[in-house]
Amino acid sequence: MATNGATGDGSDPANTIKISVKFNGRSIPVNLSVESTVKDLKSALQPLTDVLPRGQKLIAKGKILDDEMKFSSLGTYNGVYKIQLLASQGLHQGSGPIKKESPVVSNLRRTSENNRKEKQATVVKSQFERWKLTGVIALSNGDIKVIPQEVWNCGSSVRFLDLSCNSIQDIPEAIGGLSSLQKLLLNSNCIEDESVSWKGLSALKSLSFLSLSQNLLTTLPSDLGALTTLKELHVANNKLTCLPDEIGFLAHLEVLEANDNRISTITSCIGSCSSLVEVDLSSNLLVELPETFSNLGNLKALHLHNNGLKSLPMTLLKNCTQLSTLDLHGTEITMDMLREFEGWESFDERRVLKHSKQLAFRVRGASYFDEGADKS
């Protein structure tokens, strides 16, 4: 077992080697057993750097180290193996290689907000009346920190609420009073876990579209499962580490965007989301998908690039008979591996047909013909 820093797994220090890896302006301490190889070190470095093993080039004393080389063949400096890591562009999981730590974004935002007076949108009578008449409230890009009371006063007349690109931190329970709300945009704010009333959100029984992307969320609660009318859920660019089991209750969900988070595992309950058409889990920390992904018979597009994936559910291509986009760039999965899957031929025909149509209609992005996986 490898540990970051001092040995803490109960292993005998006498059988442990100390390695210092220089990468992106920082030194990463790693402890491995004396029988470890360079390949073992690359696996240990993956969660510490977000660089996939085949994207790592390890150098010691000016020499590129071979995967099968044992550290016993290298010399140490004061008992520590000194190694430099170079990362290949694109071969990473998550949002990119981890760099030297910088101040936490949420603290910067909070400090900025504390240094100025809370800003609340000024709502005139005519605007309020128009909201109630049309059912549409558009307050994006207003530098708003507090949602105006007039929004809640509109009650059941509101169908569409756009509060995106503001400085909002709190989503109070009062949001549950917007009982007819169908689309809610809260992306690009300063929303944290403890500042969201999921009791209020779960009361929105007509909600079909929810966007919480580009916030500071680390978890989604079980209350998410109460939003059974959801067709689109956007939670990209947060700090999520997993999705709750209750996501399986969202039988009408068609689009799930959870890219650019820190998700390392996907619940097997995802297989109950039988209406899913498009799933984006790219730029996370996934190494595998549950076998239940093969239950998504309506799935057409699956985006998985920049993850640590080494395998896929064996029946994915066989059972997902509408799948035509499978983006695996920047993973450990190659085209040669995909060709061994049952259902490859049918999938290949669908993806070729799709890109032929894109070329015919000059659709942007049509040149990415080999989206199936990396070539080698």
N, C-alpha and C positions, 0 to 999 in steps of 0.2 A: 504493500500500500504506500502511496506517495502522500506526503503531507506538505503543506505550505508553511515553511518555517521550521521550528523545532519539532523533533519527533514527538508525536502525541498519540500514537496508536498502540502503545504498549510493546512495540518491537524493541529488540535489543540494540542499543546504540552502537554496539561493536559491529553489528551486521548492517549498519546504515551508512550510506555515503552522503555527503553534503555537496549540493550543486548550487552555484550562483549563476543565473541566466540573465544576461544583459539584454534588455528589450525596451524600445521606445522611451529611453531616458530613465529607466528604473532597473533595479536589480531584483530579480525574483528568486527567493530561496526555495529550493525543493530538496526533500529528503527521499532517497530511494534505497532499496536493498542492494547489497553488494553485487548481486547477480543480475542487476537490471541492465537493459540495453538502451541504445539511443531511441529505439521505437517506444520503449516504456516511458522515457522522458517526454517524448512528443505527446503521448496520451495524457500525461500528467499536466502538461503545459496548456492543453486545449481549454479547460475551464478557467485557467488563470490568465490567458491572453486572448481568448476567443479566436485564435488562429487554428484552422483545421490541421491535423497532422501532416497531410500531404502538401500543405502550404507552408510548412516550416522547413527552414534550412538552418541547421545547427553547425556552428563553426567553433573549433578549438585549435589554438595555436596555428591559425591560418589555414586549417584543413577542414573541408566539409565532412561531417561525420556520417558514416553509413548506418542505416537503421539497425542492422544486426550487430553492430560493434558493441562490445561490453566496456563499461567504464574502467574495468580493471586494467585495460590496455592504455589508459590515459594517465598522464601525470597530474598531480594536484598542486595547488598553491596554498601553503599553510593548512593543508587538510581539506581544502575546498576545491572542487572542480569548477573552473571558470569557463563559461560557454557563452557565445553570442548567438542570438536568434534573429534571423532575417525572415520576414513574412512575404509570401507571394501575394500580389494584388488580387483581390476577389475571393481568395480561398479562406473565408472566415465565417464564423457563425455570429449571430446577433447583428448589431449595427456596425460592427467593425472591430479591428484590434483594439484592445484596452490600452489607453494611453496613460501618461502620468496624471495622477489624480488632480482634479480641479475643484473649486468650490462647488458645493451642491446647489443645483439650480433653484430648488424650492426655497432654500434659505435666502438666496439673492432676491428672488421675487418677493418673499415675505418682508425682507428688510426694506426693499423699495416701497412696498405698500405702506409699511409703518411710518415711512418718512413723509408721507403725504396724506392729505385728508381723503377719507373714503369718498369715492365718486359714485353717485347714483344718477341714472338717467332722469332728466327732467321730462315729464310727460304732460303735454297740454291736453285740454279737454277734447279738442277735435281729434287728436291722435288716439286717445282712449276710445272714443266713439267709433272710430274707423276700425280699431282692433276688434271690437265687439261685433261690428257689422260684417267684417270679412272673415273673421276667425284666424287671421294671419298676423303674427307679431314678429317683426324683423328688427332685431337690435344687435346685429353683429358689428364688429369693428367699432365699438363705441367707447372703449376703455372703461367699461362698467365694472364695478367691483361688487355692488349689491343689486340684486334683481329688484326692479321697482315694484312697489306695492300694487300699482295699477295692473300689473300682469296677473296677480292673483285675483284681483277684483273682477277680471274678465270671466273667471270661472269656466263653466261648461261650453262657452261660445268659442273657445280657442281650439283650433285644429292643428295649427302649425306654429312652432315657437323656435326661433333662431337666436341663440345667445352666444354664438361662436365668436372666437377671436376677441375675447375681452379679458378682464382680470378677475373674473368671478371665482370665489373660493367656496362659498356655501350654497348647497342646493337643499332648501328647507322642506319640511314635511308638507308645507302648503302646496307644493307642486301636485300633490295627489288630488287637489281640488279641480285641476284642469281635466275633468273626467272624459272629455271628448278628444283629447290630444292624440294626434296620429303620428306626427313627426316632431322629434325633439333633437335639436343640435346644440351640444354643449362642448364641442371640440375646441381646442386651443384656448384653454383657460388655466386656472391654477388649482384645480380640484384635486383634493387628496381623499384618502379612504374615509377618514373620520368626518369629513365635511359634507358627505352625501347622505341624504335621508332615503335609504332604499325602501323604507316603509312607504314613503310618499310615492316613489317611482313605481313600486310594485302595484299601486292602486290604479295605474293607468291601463285600463283594460282594453283600450282601443289602439294602443301604441303599436305602430308597425315599423318605425324607423327610429333608431337611437344611436347617436354619435357621441362618444366620450373620448375620442382620439386626442392625442397630444395634451395629456394632462399628467398628473402625478400619482396615478392609481397603482397600487401594488397588489390588489386583490379584488375579485368580484365575489360578492356574497351569494348565499343560497337563494336570496330573494329574487335573483335574476330569473329563476325558474318560473316565477309568477307572471312574467311578461309573455304569456303564451301566444299573443297575437303578433309578436315581433317577426318581421320578414327580413330586416337588415340590422345587424349589430356591428358597430365600428368602434373598436377599442385599441386601435394601433397607436404606436408611439407613447406607451406608458411604461410602467415598470412591473407589469404583471409577471408572476412566476408560474401561474397555472390558470386553468379555467375550471369553474365549479362543476360537480357532477350534475347539478340541476340544469345545466345547459341542455341536457337530454330532454327536458320537458318542452323545449321550443320546437315543436313539430312543424311549425310553419316557416321556420327560419330558412331563408334562401341564400343570404350573403353573410359571411362572417369574415371580418377583417381584424386580425389580431397580430399583424406583423410588427416588427421592431419593438419587441418586449424582451423579457428574460424568461420565457416559458421553456421549461425543460421536459415536461411531461404533458400528455393530452389524455384526459379521462376517456375511458372506454365508452362512457355514456354518449359521446359524440355520435356514435352509431345510430342513436335514436332520432337524430335530426334528419329525418328522411327526405325533407324538402330541399336540403342544401344543394345549391347549384355552383356556387363559387366560394372557395375557402382560401384565405391568404394567411399563412403562418410563417412567412419568410422572415429572415433576420431574427431568429430566436435561438434557443440553445437545445433544440431537439436532437436526440440521437435515434429515436424510433417513433413509429406511430402505432396506435393500438390496432389489432386485427379488425375491430369493428368498423374501421374506416371503409372496409369493403362493403358495408351495408348501405353506403350512400349511393344508391342506384341512379339518382338524378344529377350527380356531380358532373360538371362539365369542365371546371377549371380548378386546379390545385397548385398553389404557389408555395414552394418550400425552399427557395434558394437561400443560401447563406445560413445553413444549419449544420449540425454535426452528424446528420443522418448517415447511417451505414447500411440501412436496409429499409424495405417497404413491406406492408402486408402482402403476403404471397398471392392472395386472390384479388388484389386491388384492380389490376387491369382486366381480369376476367369478369368480375362482378359489376364494376362501374362502367357500364356499356355506353355511356354518353361522354365519358372523359375524353377530351381532345387537347387540353392544355395541361401539361405536367412539368412545371419549372423546377428543376433540380440542380441548377448551376450553383457552384460553390458548395456542394455537398460531397460526401465520399462515394456517392452512387454514380456509376458510369453507364454509358449506352450499352456496353457489352453486358453488364449485369441486367439491364432492363430487358434485353433480348431473350434472356433465359426465362422470363416470366410467362406464365400461361395467359393468353389473351393479348400478347404483344402485337401480333399481326393485325388484329382488328383495331387496336389502339393506334398503331402506326398509320393505318389507312385513314382514320379519322383526323389525325393531326396533319397529315399531308393534304387532305381535302380542305381542311380549315385554312391552312396557309396558302393554298392555291386560290381560294376565294379572296383572301386578303390581298394577295398580289394583284388579282384581277381588278379589285376596287381601290387599289392604291391606299390601303389602310396603313396608318402609321404603325411601325413595329413589325411589319410583315417580313423583314429581312432576317428575323431571328428564327430561322427554320429549324435549328437544332435545339429547341428549347427543352427537349426531353431530358437531357442530362449532359454532364461534361463528357467530352469525347474520351478522355483517358483518366 
